[in-house]
Amino acid sequence: MKQTRIIGLLIRDRIKEAGRLQSVLSNHSGLIRSRLGFHELNENTCSRTGIIVLTLSGDDTSWTEFHKDLESIEGVEIQHMSFTH
């Protein structure tokens, strides 16, 4: 059976953590099937917080390593769902 995971990331300080987060995402790019990012924006301000939603394929070992790397970034909260099909 195939398994798909969806991970939601809340980045509390995009400006501070963007480089490190992008590095982790690039290092694990083989797992990422889709990526969608949100942050509030208006004429005067760009929000320091953001949300990224990722759809992942792969195996438990790869996901565990990816999750561990994400957890090492201060200010990133992780939520996930798994689907078997």
URSULTA-V422553 format. One record per residue. N is the residue number from 1. RES is the residue in one small letter. SS is DSSP state (A for helix, B for strand, O for the rest). Layout:
N RES SS
N RES SS
This chain:
1 m O
2 k O
3 q B
4 t B
5 r B
6 i B
7 i B
8 g B
9 l B
10 l B
11 i B
12 r O
13 d O
14 r A
15 i A
16 k A
17 e A
18 a A
19 g A
20 r A
21 l A
22 q A
23 s A
24 v A
25 l A
26 s A
27 n A
28 h O
29 s O
30 g O
31 l O
32 i B
33 r B
34 s B
35 r B
36 l B
37 g B
38 f B
39 h O
40 e O
41 l B
42 n O
43 e O
44 n O
45 t O
46 c B
47 s O
48 r O
49 t O
50 g B
51 i B
52 i B
53 v B
54 l B
55 t B
56 l B
57 s O
58 g O
59 d O
60 d A
61 t A
62 s A
63 w A
64 t A
65 e A
66 f A
67 h A
68 k A
69 d A
70 l A
71 e A
72 s O
73 i O
74 e O
75 g O
76 v B
77 e B
78 i B
79 q B
80 h B
81 m B
82 s B
83 f B
84 t B
85 h O
